[in-house]
Amino acid sequence: MKKELRNKIENIISNNPNADDREIAFQLMQLLYENELQNYIAKDSKSIADLVSESINQLKSNSQNYNTIKSGFADFDKTFGGFGLGEFIVIGGRPAMGKTQLLVNLSLNISQSIPVLYFTFDMSEFLLTSRFISSVSGIPASKILQHGLTDEEKNKLSFVESQLSKHQLFVNDSCNNSLTTFKAHCQKQVEENGVKVIFIDYLQMMSSNKYRNSRELEISYISRELKNIAKDFNVCVIATSQLSRAVESRRGDKRPVLSDLRESGAIEQDADKVIFIYRPEYYGLECDYDGYSTAGLAEIILAKNRNGSLGSIKLLRDNYFTNFRSFDTYKNDFSFSQNRLDEMIAKNPNLKNLIDNLDLKSETPF
């Protein structure tokens, strides 16, 4: 150990006689982390020829693209290609839009095949676990928390336990005030459990010992560190973020835009993808532009995407706010089997003209 580093460690211990063990441990970890950064050796540069050759070989092969992570929502994956390793993704929305619900659903979808680490800064492990139980069982979280389950709902719990045991999902509700501890825990989970996706709920609840006099600078620092974690550990980091109240005072349908992100300069700059959750029903808009009901409708808006296209998809939530599911455009999807239509006409020839006028053609049985 270098003499300079040893002296700094001794100073931290000797100069803080009244500090508790946690504060001393934090200062020591911060010192070691800063020393590690000073001694960090950048990886060797690669020639463009080698990089292109490696990429082309991957494209030509029929093997799965392990840099892509599917969200579990078919429309999102089809339209935007899912998520990517090394990406820092922000999911923004006003309160009651369903940010935590979406994160719970995404983590359950992804953790069926890929190890996931879920940091909750907004609620305890117990409260978050109730959300997971609610999502799998369909039982409202309020009934679970109030222990108001019926016998039938209690019988579902064994099934829930069996299902959740199959998920590679790790939950943590600590690391609130130390990015050094947070980063160290991420590294441990990546190395020991092969974690590929890190969820954070939510960004504004995080804090650090730097820039305490400026919340904007502190958020900028946190945002940059989350991006570095995604890149350095080759994982996908997905964090929820609150939006400013400017959304509420704006006229029109109140769809969020990038400038609505709190401390948006840094978050907007660092994020590879920015996704907004928008529920028109929340603002009293009962019908969309086509005249269809907005009951349970959530629009997922991809407002920034470094690695693809922009746009939006629709999801539906259930009545108890336990799950989002793919949007079913039932008005266009209902179809008949031609064989079944022929059987109906054989029994009642008068139906032929009606069926011909309606132009009911499909190969899908019903």
Backbone torsions as a table, in degrees:
resi	resn	phi	psi	omega
1	MET	NA	133.8	-179.6
2	LYS	-63.3	146.4	-178.8
3	LYS	-61.4	-39.5	-179.4
4	GLU	-61.7	-43.2	179.9
5	LEU	-67.2	-40.1	179.6
6	ARG	-61.5	-42.1	-180.0
7	ASN	-63.8	-39.4	179.0
8	LYS	-63.9	-40.2	178.6
9	ILE	-64.3	-44.2	179.3
10	GLU	-63.5	-36.6	179.3
11	ASN	-65.8	-40.4	179.5
12	ILE	-62.1	-42.2	-177.3
13	ILE	-73.0	-43.6	-174.3
14	SER	-80.1	-29.2	-175.4
15	ASN	-88.1	1.7	-179.3
16	ASN	-127.8	61.0	-176.5
17	PRO	-64.8	-25.6	-177.3
18	ASN	-97.0	-4.1	-178.9
19	ALA	-75.9	147.3	178.0
20	ASP	-79.9	170.0	-174.6
21	ASP	-62.2	-35.8	-177.2
22	ARG	-66.4	-40.1	179.9
23	GLU	-66.9	-42.8	178.2
24	ILE	-63.6	-43.1	179.0
25	ALA	-61.3	-39.9	179.1
26	PHE	-63.6	-45.0	-179.8
27	GLN	-63.1	-38.2	177.9
28	LEU	-65.9	-42.5	178.8
29	MET	-64.3	-40.0	178.5
30	GLN	-63.2	-41.9	178.8
31	LEU	-63.0	-45.2	-180.0
32	LEU	-65.6	-37.0	178.7
33	TYR	-65.5	-44.4	178.6
34	GLU	-64.4	-37.4	177.7
35	ASN	-65.7	-37.4	178.2
36	GLU	-63.5	-39.9	179.2
37	LEU	-64.4	-37.7	179.9
38	GLN	-66.1	-33.0	-177.7
39	ASN	-94.7	4.8	-176.8
40	TYR	-67.7	131.6	178.7
41	ILE	-106.2	120.5	-178.5
42	ALA	-63.9	144.8	178.6
43	LYS	-67.5	155.9	-177.3
44	ASP	-62.8	146.2	175.1
45	SER	-74.0	150.7	178.9
46	LYS	-114.8	148.2	177.0
47	SER	-73.6	150.0	179.7
48	ILE	-62.6	-30.2	179.4
49	ALA	-62.7	-43.8	179.5
50	ASP	-66.8	-40.9	-179.6
51	LEU	-65.0	-42.9	179.3
52	VAL	-65.6	-43.0	179.8
53	SER	-61.2	-42.2	178.6
54	GLU	-63.7	-43.7	-179.3
55	SER	-65.7	-42.5	-179.2
56	ILE	-64.7	-40.1	178.3
57	ASN	-61.9	-38.2	177.8
58	GLN	-68.0	-38.7	-179.3
59	LEU	-68.9	-35.6	-178.9
60	LYS	-74.9	-27.9	-177.6
61	SER	-74.5	159.4	179.2
62	ASN	-95.0	8.3	-177.7
63	SER	-74.0	158.4	-178.6
64	GLN	-65.9	145.3	175.3
65	ASN	-81.4	102.5	-175.5
66	TYR	-79.2	-1.2	175.7
67	ASN	-88.1	-6.4	-178.1
68	THR	-107.7	134.1	-179.8
69	ILE	-119.2	121.3	180.0
70	LYS	-78.4	138.7	-178.6
71	SER	-76.4	-22.6	-174.6
72	GLY	94.5	-8.3	173.9
73	PHE	-102.4	112.6	-169.8
74	ALA	-57.1	-44.3	-178.3
75	ASP	-63.9	-40.7	-179.9
76	PHE	-65.8	-46.0	-178.3
77	ASP	-66.0	-37.9	179.5
78	LYS	-68.8	-40.5	-175.7
79	THR	-79.8	-41.3	-172.2
80	PHE	-117.5	-4.4	175.7
81	GLY	81.9	10.8	179.4
82	GLY	79.4	-150.4	-178.5
83	PHE	-114.0	164.0	-179.0
84	GLY	-124.9	148.4	174.0
85	LEU	-64.6	142.5	-177.8
86	GLY	86.7	-1.6	-178.7
87	GLU	-92.7	143.9	169.8
88	PHE	-108.4	117.0	-172.2
89	ILE	-118.5	133.7	179.2
90	VAL	-114.4	129.6	175.5
91	ILE	-111.4	111.1	-175.2
92	GLY	-108.0	153.4	177.4
93	GLY	-179.5	155.6	174.1
94	ARG	-72.6	163.9	176.7
95	PRO	-54.1	144.1	177.6
96	ALA	74.5	10.7	176.1
97	MET	-80.6	-23.0	179.1
98	GLY	108.0	29.7	-177.7
99	LYS	-63.9	-49.1	-179.9
100	THR	-65.3	-39.3	178.6
101	GLN	-59.9	-43.9	179.7
102	LEU	-65.0	-40.2	178.9
103	LEU	-64.2	-41.0	177.5
104	VAL	-61.6	-46.1	179.7
105	ASN	-62.9	-44.2	179.5
106	LEU	-63.0	-44.1	-178.5
107	SER	-65.5	-35.9	176.9
108	LEU	-69.1	-40.9	178.6
109	ASN	-62.3	-47.8	-173.0
110	ILE	-74.7	-38.5	-173.9
111	SER	-71.3	-4.0	173.5
112	GLN	-67.2	-25.9	-177.7
113	SER	-131.3	-16.2	-175.9
114	ILE	-131.0	133.7	178.7
115	PRO	-62.8	135.1	-174.7
116	VAL	-128.6	139.9	174.2
117	LEU	-115.0	127.0	-175.6
118	TYR	-118.0	113.0	174.6
119	PHE	-95.7	126.5	175.2
120	THR	-115.7	118.3	177.0
121	PHE	-104.1	-5.3	-173.2
122	ASP	-104.0	-18.0	-178.5
123	MET	-151.1	165.4	-179.6
124	SER	-77.5	168.2	177.1
125	GLU	-58.7	-38.8	-178.9
126	PHE	-62.9	-46.9	-179.3
127	LEU	-64.6	-41.0	179.3
128	LEU	-66.6	-40.4	178.0
129	THR	-59.9	-36.7	176.9
130	SER	-61.7	-36.2	176.9
131	ARG	-63.8	-42.5	179.5
132	PHE	-65.1	-43.8	178.0
133	ILE	-61.0	-42.1	179.5
134	SER	-62.6	-42.6	-177.8
135	SER	-64.8	-41.1	-178.3
136	VAL	-75.1	-37.9	-174.4
137	SER	-89.9	-24.2	-174.1
138	GLY	81.5	4.3	177.8
139	ILE	-82.3	132.5	178.9
140	PRO	-55.0	137.6	-178.7
141	ALA	-59.6	-33.2	-179.3
142	SER	-62.1	-37.7	179.2
143	LYS	-69.0	-36.0	178.7
144	ILE	-66.4	-45.0	-178.0
145	LEU	-67.8	-32.0	-178.7
146	GLN	-92.0	3.8	-179.2
147	HIS	53.9	41.8	-178.9
148	GLY	-107.5	40.4	-175.8
149	LEU	-82.8	143.8	172.8
150	THR	-78.9	169.3	178.6
151	ASP	-61.2	-38.6	179.3
152	GLU	-63.8	-41.0	179.5
153	GLU	-69.3	-35.6	176.9
154	LYS	-64.0	-34.7	179.0
155	ASN	-66.7	-21.9	178.9
156	LYS	-74.4	-19.8	-170.8
157	LEU	-64.9	-34.5	177.7
158	SER	-64.1	-39.6	176.4
159	PHE	-63.5	-41.6	179.5
160	VAL	-61.6	-45.1	179.6
161	GLU	-61.0	-42.0	178.5
162	SER	-63.8	-41.8	-178.5
163	GLN	-68.0	-46.6	-176.9
164	LEU	-68.6	-24.4	177.9
165	SER	-67.1	-17.0	179.6
166	LYS	-86.0	-9.2	-176.4
167	HIS	-90.8	140.7	176.1
168	GLN	-92.7	76.9	-170.5
169	LEU	-130.3	125.4	-178.8
170	PHE	-120.3	133.8	-173.7
171	VAL	-119.2	140.8	178.7
172	ASN	-142.0	133.7	178.7
173	ASP	-119.2	23.6	179.1
174	SER	-111.3	-157.7	177.8
175	CYS	65.2	24.7	-174.2
176	ASN	-60.9	-42.9	-169.6
177	ASN	-111.4	10.5	-176.8
178	SER	-136.1	107.9	175.5
179	LEU	-68.5	-28.4	177.9
180	THR	-64.4	-46.5	177.0
181	THR	-63.6	-41.6	178.8
182	PHE	-58.3	-49.0	-178.4
183	LYS	-65.5	-39.7	178.9
184	ALA	-63.4	-39.9	178.9
185	HIS	-67.7	-39.9	176.2
186	CYS	-59.0	-46.1	-179.4
187	GLN	-61.8	-40.8	179.2
188	LYS	-62.4	-44.8	-179.3
189	GLN	-67.8	-35.5	177.7
190	VAL	-65.0	-44.8	-176.8
191	GLU	-74.1	-40.3	-174.0
192	GLU	-87.6	-35.9	-173.8
193	ASN	-117.3	1.0	177.1
194	GLY	68.5	28.7	-178.9
195	VAL	-57.4	134.1	179.6
196	LYS	-117.8	-17.8	-179.4
197	VAL	-132.4	131.2	178.9
198	ILE	-119.4	120.7	177.7
199	PHE	-101.0	142.0	179.6
200	ILE	-133.3	122.4	-179.7
201	ASP	-130.0	101.5	-1.3
202	TYR	-134.5	172.8	-167.2
203	LEU	-62.5	-42.1	-176.7
204	GLN	-69.9	-12.0	177.0
205	MET	-85.5	-9.7	178.4
206	MET	-81.4	153.2	176.8
207	SER	-148.3	168.3	179.0
208	SER	-144.1	171.5	178.3
209	ASN	-85.8	0.7	178.4
210	LYS	-99.1	149.5	173.3
211	TYR	54.9	40.4	-177.7
212	ARG	-66.9	-19.5	179.6
213	ASN	-87.1	-5.1	179.8
214	SER	-138.3	106.2	-179.1
215	ARG	-64.3	-35.5	-179.5
216	GLU	-64.8	-42.8	177.8
217	LEU	-67.7	-35.8	179.4
218	GLU	-65.1	-45.1	178.1
219	ILE	-64.2	-37.7	177.5
220	SER	-60.4	-43.5	179.4
221	TYR	-64.4	-45.0	179.6
222	ILE	-63.2	-45.0	-179.6
223	SER	-59.8	-44.2	179.1
224	ARG	-64.6	-39.2	179.0
225	GLU	-65.6	-38.3	178.1
226	LEU	-64.7	-39.4	176.1
227	LYS	-63.9	-40.8	178.9
228	ASN	-64.9	-38.7	177.8
229	ILE	-61.3	-45.2	179.0
230	ALA	-58.7	-43.6	-176.7
231	LYS	-75.4	-47.3	-175.2
232	ASP	-66.5	-39.0	-177.4
233	PHE	-95.7	-1.7	-178.3
234	ASN	54.0	52.1	177.3
235	VAL	-125.3	167.4	174.3
236	CYS	-99.7	121.5	179.2
237	VAL	-106.2	121.7	-178.5
238	ILE	-121.6	116.5	-176.9
239	ALA	-123.2	138.6	173.2
240	THR	-84.1	155.3	-178.5
241	SER	-144.5	140.7	174.2
242	GLN	-74.4	154.0	173.8
243	LEU	-106.4	157.1	-179.7
244	SER	-72.4	165.6	179.8
245	ARG	-72.8	-5.8	179.9
246	ALA	-58.9	-26.9	178.8
247	VAL	-59.8	-42.9	-174.6
248	GLU	-67.6	-32.6	-176.0
249	SER	-87.4	-6.1	-178.0
250	ARG	-81.3	142.0	176.6
251	ARG	-75.9	167.8	177.7
252	GLY	89.7	-152.8	-173.6
253	ASP	-83.4	-4.9	174.8
254	LYS	65.2	29.9	172.8
255	ARG	-65.5	133.9	-177.8
256	PRO	-71.6	152.9	175.9
257	VAL	-129.1	168.6	-173.8
258	LEU	-56.8	-36.7	-178.2
259	SER	-68.3	-9.3	178.6
260	ASP	-79.4	-14.0	177.7
261	LEU	-63.2	135.2	175.3
262	ARG	-67.0	140.0	-175.3
263	GLU	47.5	46.3	-166.2
264	SER	-66.5	-22.8	-177.2
265	GLY	-55.4	-49.6	-177.5
266	ALA	-76.2	-45.6	-177.1
267	ILE	-62.4	-46.6	-179.4
268	GLU	-62.0	-37.6	-178.8
269	GLN	-70.8	-42.5	-173.6
270	ASP	-78.5	-31.6	-173.5
271	ALA	-69.3	138.4	172.6
272	ASP	-81.1	-34.4	175.7
273	LYS	-133.8	139.4	171.5
274	VAL	-122.1	121.6	-177.1
275	ILE	-118.7	133.3	177.3
276	PHE	-112.5	144.5	172.2
277	ILE	-104.7	126.0	-177.9
278	TYR	-131.8	123.3	178.0
279	ARG	-116.7	101.3	-178.7
280	PRO	-59.0	-30.0	179.2
281	GLU	-58.8	-33.6	-178.8
282	TYR	-62.1	-32.0	-178.1
283	TYR	-96.7	15.6	176.1
284	GLY	79.6	13.0	177.9
285	LEU	-89.0	104.5	-171.5
286	GLU	-83.9	-19.3	-179.6
287	CYS	-133.1	150.2	175.4
288	ASP	-87.2	-173.1	-176.3
289	TYR	-64.2	-24.1	-180.0
290	ASP	-91.9	1.7	177.9
291	GLY	88.9	6.4	-179.3
292	TYR	-89.5	150.7	-177.4
293	SER	-62.5	142.6	177.4
294	THR	-99.1	9.0	-178.9
295	ALA	-58.4	120.6	179.2
296	GLY	75.7	3.4	-175.7
297	LEU	-83.2	135.2	173.3
298	ALA	-128.9	127.0	177.5
299	GLU	-97.4	125.7	178.5
300	ILE	-100.8	108.9	-172.3
301	ILE	-104.3	119.4	175.0
302	LEU	-91.5	100.2	-172.1
303	ALA	-92.0	-21.2	175.1
304	LYS	-142.2	136.3	-178.8
305	ASN	-153.0	102.4	-179.7
306	ARG	-67.2	-23.9	-170.5
307	ASN	-118.0	25.4	180.0
308	GLY	175.9	-158.7	-174.1
309	SER	-88.6	166.7	175.1
310	LEU	-104.3	165.6	178.5
311	GLY	152.8	-160.1	-179.0
312	SER	-150.3	155.6	172.9
313	ILE	-132.1	166.3	-178.6
314	LYS	-112.4	141.5	172.2
315	LEU	-127.0	160.7	175.2
316	LEU	-118.6	140.7	174.5
317	ARG	-107.9	153.7	178.7
318	ASP	-80.9	173.0	-174.0
319	ASN	-65.3	-26.3	-176.7
320	TYR	-101.1	10.5	175.9
321	PHE	57.8	40.5	177.3
322	THR	-100.0	-24.4	-175.7
323	ASN	-149.7	147.4	162.8
324	PHE	-98.3	148.1	174.8
325	ARG	-140.3	165.6	-178.6
326	SER	-60.6	144.1	-178.9
327	PHE	-76.5	128.0	-178.4
328	ASP	-102.4	106.7	178.5
329	THR	-79.6	71.5	-173.1
330	TYR	-58.5	-27.4	-176.0
331	LYS	-65.9	-19.7	-178.7
332	ASN	-111.6	-12.1	-169.5
333	ASP	-97.1	-10.9	-177.0
334	PHE	-73.6	130.7	-175.3
335	SER	-148.3	166.5	-176.6
336	PHE	-121.8	153.9	171.2
337	SER	-82.9	132.7	-179.9
338	GLN	-63.2	-36.8	178.1
339	ASN	-61.9	-41.1	179.6
340	ARG	-67.0	-38.1	177.0
341	LEU	-62.3	-41.1	179.0
342	ASP	-62.7	-39.2	177.9
343	GLU	-63.8	-40.6	-179.9
344	MET	-65.7	-40.5	179.5
345	ILE	-66.5	-37.2	179.8
346	ALA	-62.3	-35.8	179.6
347	LYS	-79.5	-29.5	-178.2
348	ASN	-143.1	88.2	-176.8
349	PRO	-56.6	-24.4	-179.4
350	ASN	-65.2	-16.5	180.0
351	LEU	-74.5	-17.3	-172.8
352	LYS	-59.4	-47.2	-178.8
353	ASN	-62.3	-40.8	179.8
354	LEU	-63.5	-44.6	-179.3
355	ILE	-66.3	-39.8	177.9
356	ASP	-62.5	-39.7	179.9
357	ASN	-67.8	-34.8	179.2
358	LEU	-80.1	-14.7	178.4
359	ASP	55.9	51.9	179.6
360	LEU	-85.1	101.8	-176.7
361	LYS	-132.1	127.9	177.8
362	SER	-171.5	162.5	174.8
363	GLU	-110.1	8.4	-177.8
364	THR	-90.2	121.8	-179.6
365	PRO	-73.0	157.5	175.2
366	PHE	-132.6	NA	NA
